[in-house]
Amino acid sequence: MFPERRVQVKPTRFRIPDICVVAGAEPEEQIFTTPPLVCIEILSSDERLSEMQKRCQDYLKFGVPYVWILDPHKHKAFHCTLSGIFEVTVLATENPAIHIPLDALFED
């Protein structure tokens, strides 16, 4: 996992997700120019889910297969796709298989 690592989603556009997850060996590049496995955005108390949509679309169009938004204030999580943002109770990936139940993520 890499906190706040710059991702070059277009030749002239960079995004900085709260967390990036890569599969395999640790990347040598300081700026991701190839899509990580997961980009995670964490909503702050003054951000809205709708404000994240453009950011998430950038990650997805760049080729990031899994884009998640976490709302720690409401203990909710969302999986983003090109067709929308969907609330989920488990954060999951395939190959490698990762399954993180929300109740485990937001344990007190």
C-alpha positions as CSV (number, residue, x, y, z in Angstrom):
1,M,0.0,0.0,0.0
2,F,1.2,3.5,-0.9
3,P,-0.4,6.5,0.8
4,E,-0.8,9.6,-1.3
5,R,1.3,8.5,-4.3
6,R,0.8,10.6,-7.4
7,V,-0.9,8.8,-10.4
8,Q,-0.5,10.1,-13.9
9,V,-4.0,9.4,-15.3
10,K,-3.4,11.5,-18.5
11,P,-0.3,13.1,-20.1
12,T,-1.1,16.4,-18.4
13,R,-3.3,15.2,-15.4
14,F,-2.2,13.8,-12.1
15,R,-4.4,12.5,-9.3
16,I,-3.3,11.7,-5.7
17,P,-5.5,9.0,-4.2
18,D,-5.4,8.6,-0.4
19,I,-4.1,5.0,-0.9
20,C,-2.8,2.9,-3.8
21,V,-2.5,-0.8,-3.7
22,V,-0.2,-2.6,-6.2
23,A,0.0,-6.3,-6.9
24,G,3.4,-7.9,-7.2
25,A,6.8,-6.2,-6.7
26,E,7.1,-2.8,-5.3
27,P,7.1,-0.2,-8.1
28,E,10.3,1.7,-8.7
29,E,8.6,4.7,-10.0
30,Q,7.8,7.7,-7.7
31,I,4.8,8.6,-9.9
32,F,2.6,5.8,-11.1
33,T,2.5,5.8,-14.9
34,T,0.9,2.3,-15.0
35,P,-2.4,1.6,-13.2
36,P,-2.2,0.3,-9.7
37,L,-4.6,-2.6,-8.7
38,V,-6.7,-0.3,-6.4
39,C,-7.1,3.4,-5.8
40,I,-8.8,4.3,-2.5
41,E,-10.3,7.7,-1.7
42,I,-11.4,8.5,1.8
43,L,-14.1,11.1,2.2
44,S,-13.4,13.9,4.7
45,S,-16.2,15.4,6.7
46,D,-16.7,18.2,4.2
47,E,-16.5,16.2,1.0
48,R,-19.5,14.7,-0.8
49,L,-19.7,11.5,-2.7
50,S,-20.7,13.3,-5.9
51,E,-17.5,15.3,-5.7
52,M,-15.4,12.1,-6.0
53,Q,-17.1,11.0,-9.3
54,K,-14.7,12.9,-11.6
55,R,-11.7,11.6,-9.7
56,C,-12.9,8.1,-9.8
57,Q,-13.7,8.3,-13.6
58,D,-10.1,9.4,-14.2
59,Y,-8.7,6.4,-12.4
60,L,-11.0,4.0,-14.2
61,K,-10.4,5.4,-17.6
62,F,-6.6,5.2,-16.9
63,G,-7.1,1.5,-16.3
64,V,-7.3,1.1,-12.5
65,P,-9.5,-2.0,-12.1
66,Y,-10.7,-1.3,-8.6
67,V,-11.6,2.2,-7.3
68,W,-13.1,2.4,-3.8
69,I,-14.4,5.3,-1.8
70,L,-14.5,5.0,2.0
71,D,-16.7,7.1,4.2
72,P,-15.3,6.7,7.8
73,H,-18.0,9.0,9.3
74,K,-20.9,6.9,8.1
75,H,-19.0,3.5,8.1
76,K,-19.8,3.0,4.4
77,A,-17.8,1.9,1.4
78,F,-18.5,2.3,-2.3
79,H,-17.2,0.5,-5.4
80,C,-16.8,2.8,-8.5
81,T,-17.3,1.6,-12.0
82,L,-17.6,3.6,-15.3
83,S,-21.4,3.2,-14.9
84,G,-21.7,4.5,-11.4
85,I,-20.9,4.4,-7.7
86,F,-22.3,1.5,-5.7
87,E,-22.5,1.0,-2.0
88,V,-20.9,-2.3,-0.9
89,T,-20.5,-4.3,2.3
90,V,-17.3,-6.1,1.2
91,L,-14.3,-4.6,-0.6
92,A,-13.2,-7.3,-3.0
93,T,-10.8,-7.9,-5.9
94,E,-10.0,-10.8,-8.1
95,N,-6.5,-12.1,-9.0
96,P,-5.2,-11.6,-6.3
97,A,-8.3,-12.3,-4.3
98,I,-8.8,-9.7,-1.6
99,H,-12.0,-9.7,0.5
100,I,-12.3,-7.1,3.3
101,P,-15.7,-7.0,5.1
102,L,-16.8,-3.5,6.1
103,D,-17.4,-4.5,9.7
104,A,-13.8,-5.6,10.0
105,L,-12.6,-2.3,8.4
106,F,-14.5,-0.1,10.7
107,E,-14.0,-2.0,13.9
108,D,-13.7,0.3,16.9
